Amino acid sequence: MTDAPDALHHFAKRYTAAWCSQNPESVAAHFAPSGSLSINDGNPAVGRAAIADVARSFMVAFPDLKVIMDRLIDNGDRFEYHWTLLGTNSIPGGTGHRVRISGFEDWKIGQDGLIAESKGQYDSALYEYQLKHGAAAAR
């Protein structure tokens, strides 16, 4: 395991900014046209429209969504993008609670320099707990 090359590190910074932009298509643009994103071993979202829908679901749930890039690790033919998500579920009908969840995406980068496959992981039980009780209660 080593730090990722500079070009990929800059790509990851732009990806992070896209998640903070409230523009789901900006997130999807970091994926190959037929790229895929799966979360916690769920069915993958395939293609930019489906990936934008996944990003939109988080952006709608958390209007103040902020993603922080924690680190990017080079594992040879794959990269681990580690992140922390912060946000308040303040939409109408939301819980009103703040969440702080960390996780990572295991990326396979295509020859076009975009994400061909991303397998995301985070603690879903902790996420659900924080939605109900808030991040401060999880400490």
N, C-alpha and C positions, 0 to 999 in steps of 0.2 A: 504494500500500500504506500503510495506516495501522493504528494500534492498534484493536482491536475495541471496540465499545461496552461500557460497564460491565456491563450485564445479561448479555451473552454471555460476558464475562470471568468473571463469577460462575458461570455455567452450566459453563464449561470447568473451573473449579476443582472443582465438584461431580463432574464427569465424571472428573477425575483422582482424586479421593477414591474414586470407585466402583471404579476399576481397582485401587486399593490395598486394597480392602475384603475381598477373597477371596469376594465375592458377585457372580457373573456376571450375575444378574438385575438387579442395581443398575446395571451398565454398560448392559445392554439397555434399561432404563427411560429412558435419555437419547435413545433413538431413537423415531421415529414407529412406530406399530404395523406398518406395512409398509415401514419404513426398511431400508436396506441398508448393509452394510459389506464392502468388498473390500480385500484386502491384496496389494500388489505385483502389481496387474493380474490377480489370480486371480478365480475365479468369486465373485460376491457372495453373502454370507450375507444372506438376505432374511427379514425378520420378527424379532421380539424373541427367539423361541426359538432361531433359528439364530444370531443375534448373541450370545446368552448362551453358546451352545456354543463359539463362537470365543473369547470371553473366558475361559470355563472351561478351554480347552486351555492358555492361557498361565498361568492361576492354578494349575493342576495341575502344569505343568512347573516352575513357580517358586513354591514355597510361601511364599517371602519376597518375592514380587513387590512392587516399588515403582515407581510411575510418577511422574515429575516433569514438570510443565508448564513448558516452556522459554519459550514465547511464543504469542500468538494474533494472527494478522494478518488484517485486514479487506481482502479483495480485491474489494469491491463486492457482488456477489451470492453470493460464497462466502467461506469463512473457512479459514485454515490453522492447525490446532492442532499445534504442534510439541512433541514430548515426548522424554523419555529413559526407557528401561526398564532397571531394575536387578534382578537376581535371581540366585539360585543354583539350578541344575538338580539339586536334592537329593532328588528323588523316588526310590523304589526303581527301580533300573535306569537312573537318570539318570547324567549324566556327572560330577556333583559340581562342575562348573565354574561360575564366576560370569560373567555376561554384563552388558555395558553397551552398549546400542544406542540410537541416536537416530534419530528419523524424524518423520513428520508425517502428519496426516490432512487431506484436503481436504474440507471440510464444505459441504453444501448444507442450510440450515436451512429447515424447512417453516413454514407459516403458524401451526402449533401451537407453535412455538418449540423443537421437538425436531429432532434430526438426521434428515433425510429420506434423505440419501446421504452416505456417508463413503468416500473412496478413500485408503487408507493406503499409505505407502511407507516402507521401510527397506532397508538394505543386507543382503540375505539371505546373501551370501557371508561378510560379516564376522560375522553372527549364527552361521552354521554353524561358522566357524572358532573363535569364542569358546566355543561349546558343546563343541567337541573339546579346546581348549587353554586356555580361560579368557580373561577380559578383559585380565589383566595381560600375557599373551603377545602380545596384539594391539597393544601400544603401540610 
